[in-house]
Amino acid sequence: MWSSASRRDAGQGHGAVPEMLRQWIPGGVTHSVMQATAPASDLLKRSAPSRIVVVASELYRLASLNLNNLNPSSSWCPAYLYYVSKYANICFTLELARRLEGTSVTANCLHPGMVDSGIWRNVPFPLNWALKLVVKGFFKTPAQGCQTSVYVACSEELNGVTGRYFMDCAERTLNRGAMDESKAKKLWELSEKFADLRPTDPKI
Ligand SMILES: NC(=O)c1ccc[n+]([C@@H]2O[C@H](COP(=O)([O-])OP(=O)(O)OC[C@H]3O[C@@H](n4cnc5c(N)ncnc54)[C@H](OP(=O)(O)O)[C@@H]3O)[C@@H](O)[C@H]2O)c1
């Protein structure tokens, strides 16, 4: 649960995309997550048992991941970039878990629920007014919304559990595409290039 990657890295080269989406461009997200995770990896291994928790989203189910077009900015639905980024988060986490096998560092991902957080602040008018009613009326409060993250980060039940997906403090199944190991491996390799890391880098 890091936010240490630089904002410039996350949004590079996508100036036409609104701010809310610019933060979630798939290549940028995996790249940023990797840049955030890699330098911490040594420390996590030295502090093992330790846990990496990636906050993904159920909205990944509305997307697919095309490795030849990681940033499908021409989609008719601008939010599609976000869905793809969450898909990439999940593939990244599962591959990271495989690569960390035997280190006592675990990597899991989760959906926090729909939460009344700052994520909605850049939704444009007039959509923001309608959304505000839905968010205030039906979404989880921040305290409720962090429960699954805290559970995955801290619960003793999850000692040694890795490469899984959680929602409402329980494990959930992923769709077959998100569990595709060869796709995740290729995404990892592409992300290594974006993040300018080498497979032999001791940090990864
Ligand atoms: N809210 C929901 O309903 C919902 C549902 C499913 C999944 N999620 C996921 O939950 C996670 C947390 O989102 P949230 O709802 O808590 O949204 P949020 O209130 O907007 O928080 C996002 C956090 O990420 C930081 N951040 C954004 N872009 C960054 C970047 N490029 N580099 C470094 N830090 C960056 C923000 O920093 P600043 O505050 O300084 O801008 C903020 O602290 C996200 O991964 C989101 O996709 C949220």
The ligand as an SDF file (V2000), in Angstrom:
LIG
                    3D

 48 52  0  0  0  0  0  0  0  0999 V2000
  -13.0930    4.7000   -3.8690 N   0  0  0  0  0  0  0  0  0  0  0  0
  -13.5900    3.6160   -4.4310 C   0  0  0  0  0  0  0  0  0  0  0  0
  -14.8290    3.4280   -4.5400 O   0  0  0  0  0  0  0  0  0  0  0  0
  -12.6550    2.5670   -4.9600 C   0  0  0  0  0  0  0  0  0  0  0  0
  -13.2190    1.3880   -5.4890 C   0  0  0  0  0  0  0  0  0  0  0  0
  -12.3620    0.3950   -5.9600 C   0  0  0  0  0  0  0  0  0  0  0  0
  -10.9920    0.5770   -5.9070 C   0  0  0  0  0  0  0  0  0  0  0  0
  -10.4940    1.7430   -5.4000 N   0  0  0  0  0  0  0  0  0  0  0  0
   -9.0250    1.8810   -5.3580 C   0  0  0  0  0  0  0  0  0  0  0  0
   -8.6250    2.2800   -4.0740 O   0  0  0  0  0  0  0  0  0  0  0  0
   -7.3520    2.9200   -4.1630 C   0  0  0  0  0  0  0  0  0  0  0  0
   -7.3480    4.1390   -3.3010 C   0  0  0  0  0  0  0  0  0  0  0  0
   -8.2480    5.0650   -3.8740 O   0  0  0  0  0  0  0  0  0  0  0  0
   -9.1800    6.0160   -3.0150 P   0  0  0  0  0  0  0  0  0  0  0  0
  -10.5920    5.6520   -3.3180 O   0  0  0  0  0  0  0  0  0  0  0  0
   -8.7200    6.0200   -1.5910 O   0  0  0  0  0  0  0  0  0  0  0  0
   -8.8940    7.3780   -3.7800 O   0  0  0  0  0  0  0  0  0  0  0  0
   -8.2900    8.7490   -3.2490 P   0  0  0  0  0  0  0  0  0  0  0  0
   -9.0500    9.2120   -2.0520 O   0  0  0  0  0  0  0  0  0  0  0  0
   -8.2620    9.6350   -4.4620 O   0  0  0  0  0  0  0  0  0  0  0  0
   -6.8440    8.3520   -2.8000 O   0  0  0  0  0  0  0  0  0  0  0  0
   -5.8610    8.0500   -3.7580 C   0  0  0  0  0  0  0  0  0  0  0  0
   -4.5250    8.2920   -3.0920 C   0  0  0  0  0  0  0  0  0  0  0  0
   -3.5120    8.0160   -4.0450 O   0  0  0  0  0  0  0  0  0  0  0  0
   -2.6580    9.1310   -4.1150 C   0  0  0  0  0  0  0  0  0  0  0  0
   -2.1930    9.2100   -5.5150 N   0  0  0  0  0  0  0  0  0  0  0  0
   -2.9330    9.3240   -6.6330 C   0  0  0  0  0  0  0  0  0  0  0  0
   -2.1560    9.3510   -7.7320 N   0  0  0  0  0  0  0  0  0  0  0  0
   -0.8920    9.2390   -7.2800 C   0  0  0  0  0  0  0  0  0  0  0  0
    0.3680    9.1770   -7.9180 C   0  0  0  0  0  0  0  0  0  0  0  0
    0.4750    9.2130   -9.2440 N   0  0  0  0  0  0  0  0  0  0  0  0
    1.4520    9.0740   -7.1560 N   0  0  0  0  0  0  0  0  0  0  0  0
    1.3680    9.0070   -5.8220 C   0  0  0  0  0  0  0  0  0  0  0  0
    0.1990    9.0450   -5.1510 N   0  0  0  0  0  0  0  0  0  0  0  0
   -0.9150    9.1460   -5.8810 C   0  0  0  0  0  0  0  0  0  0  0  0
   -3.4960   10.3260   -3.7080 C   0  0  0  0  0  0  0  0  0  0  0  0
   -2.6790   11.3360   -3.1840 O   0  0  0  0  0  0  0  0  0  0  0  0
   -3.2590   12.8440   -2.9320 P   0  0  0  0  0  0  0  0  0  0  0  0
   -4.3310   12.7530   -1.9190 O   0  0  0  0  0  0  0  0  0  0  0  0
   -2.0510   13.5660   -2.4710 O   0  0  0  0  0  0  0  0  0  0  0  0
   -3.7580   13.2930   -4.2620 O   0  0  0  0  0  0  0  0  0  0  0  0
   -4.3730    9.7200   -2.6220 C   0  0  0  0  0  0  0  0  0  0  0  0
   -3.7200    9.6970   -1.3660 O   0  0  0  0  0  0  0  0  0  0  0  0
   -7.1280    3.1840   -5.6500 C   0  0  0  0  0  0  0  0  0  0  0  0
   -6.2180    2.2230   -6.1450 O   0  0  0  0  0  0  0  0  0  0  0  0
   -8.4960    2.9590   -6.2670 C   0  0  0  0  0  0  0  0  0  0  0  0
   -8.4060    2.5100   -7.6060 O   0  0  0  0  0  0  0  0  0  0  0  0
  -11.2780    2.7350   -4.9100 C   0  0  0  0  0  0  0  0  0  0  0  0
  1  2  1  0
  2  3  2  0
  2  4  1  0
  4  5  1  0
  4 48  2  0
  5  6  2  0
  6  7  1  0
  7  8  2  0
  8  9  1  0
  8 48  1  0
  9 10  1  0
  9 46  1  0
 10 11  1  0
 11 12  1  0
 11 44  1  0
 12 13  1  0
 13 14  1  0
 14 15  2  0
 14 16  1  0
 14 17  1  0
 17 18  1  0
 18 19  2  0
 18 20  1  0
 18 21  1  0
 21 22  1  0
 22 23  1  0
 23 24  1  0
 23 42  1  0
 24 25  1  0
 25 26  1  0
 25 36  1  0
 26 27  1  0
 26 35  1  0
 27 28  2  0
 28 29  1  0
 29 30  1  0
 29 35  2  0
 30 31  1  0
 30 32  2  0
 32 33  1  0
 33 34  2  0
 34 35  1  0
 36 37  1  0
 36 42  1  0
 37 38  1  0
 38 39  2  0
 38 40  1  0
 38 41  1  0
 42 43  1  0
 44 45  1  0
 44 46  1  0
 46 47  1  0
M  CHG  2   8   1  16  -1
M  END
$$$$
